[in-house]
Every structure is written in structure tokens, then in C-alpha cells.
Amino acid sequence: MNESVIMSDSSLQTSFQEVEKIIGYEFKNKDLLKEAFTHSTYKDIDCSKSYERLEYLGDSFLNLMIAKEHYLLYPDMTSGELTRLRAANIDTEALARAAFKHGLHRFLRHQDHLFDERIQELMEGIKEYPLHSTGLIHSPKIFADILESLVGAVYVDTNLSVDATWEVVKNLLQPLVMPENLNLNPVTRFNEMCQKFGIKPEYKDLWDDRKEIEIYVDEKLIGIGNNKNKKTIAKNKAAAQAYENLAKQLAMENGSFVSEL
């Protein structure tokens, strides 16, 4: 439901009902739903507010609640481990996946001419990495924004009730990433292996020339990564490939235990 035209009142009402059915919550103030699904490219058409303020609120709410949940559930985890676990559950990729899974993108009112392209990009990324990719795919922020703005709208509609909002929101985020399923960022994982074996990798930044990052060990190319959108993704892809290649090399030299890193 991504028309770049003014929706009739009946169309909006139907959209609102579908969203409420998806999230299992009925809004008292329907204007909040309208605001939550109005992109900045659309707001001038019918003088609607865009979702940006609600997105800000929803983002803050999610950070607080996930931090609280993990702090209470995992008393032995370090702050660094808690930070990585929180990111895996509510970073841009995680939230974009959740919004897409529940079909929330279908209700966004916008005039983003690249929207269909962004949908296709996310679909291809999810197909390649069914679970969180730990930074190997580009997840268009607009999809994460949709979920965050909806969270903000629920929070305001419940008169800022943390408990009532969390009851709605936690179902949208399922399944949450658990500590046993948490993978390190590819760059961190690769660098830790290099440090363990006294290896000094060389990262060659070719982003400006051809959107590419190369990694060398002893002047030998062991990893290449590219991505047209973000340098960090290209670096992660290069590190993931470098890790696999270096692990195979070290396994032959030192034994199969290397693969357990």
C-alpha cells in the first residue's frame, strides 16, 4: 500500500485496522497511526506530520527496554557483551527485518521513488542471510524507522505506559537473538584470530575508487569485500572472506582446532 497519492479516509481506516490487527493493539488516537506511517517525503501533500519525532521516541524506548531485559536476564554478562547483544536485537538490520517480516512497510505513505528498489535490496539480503548477517548486508534505514515510529506511537497512545507498550512491542521483535546465537562482527572476529596467532593484516581501502576493501596477510590477498552503499559493509565482507581463508591456511599449518575459533 505504497501509493504516492493522497489516500481517502476509507483507505486510511482500512490500513489502520490492518496495522492494529498485526500488532494486536487498537489505537485510541488514530492520528498517531497516521503520523507513524507518514514519511517526510509525503507530509506536505496533506499537511500531515512525518514520523520523525515518533521514530526518535521509539528508538529511545527500544534501547531502554532491551538494555533492561538483558541486564536482568544475564547478570554475568559484561557491558561489552550486553552492548553486542542489544545491537543484534535492535540495530538497523534487526528492526528492518522485523518491520518487513510483519509487512509494516506496506502501509507507509511516501514519495520515495527508490522504495521498491529498497524493498528488493532487503529481500535479497534476507534470502542470503536468513538470520542476522552481523553487518554483511545493507538494510535500508527507512524500514527500521517504520518500526521505531510505530513503537513511539504505541507509547504515546498508552499515555507513556512502559509495560503496556512493551507487551505490544516484544512480540514484534521475536525471535530475539540469544547469547548462544550471538556472532561477532566479522572484522572483530578476524582481528581476534590475527591477534591470537601474531598476524598483522593490512587493510587496503579502495572505497573511493571502486567501493571495495581488500585485506592482505604477508602481501597476499586473502579477502575482498564490496558494497555500493556502505564502506563498513564492504569491510565486513572482506573480513568474513579473509577469516575463512586464513582459518583454512592455519588449519593446514597448525591443526583443525583453528576452525573452532
Order of alpha helices (4+ residues) and beta strands (2+ residues): alpha-alpha-alpha-alpha-alpha-alpha-alpha-alpha-alpha-beta-alpha-beta-beta-alpha
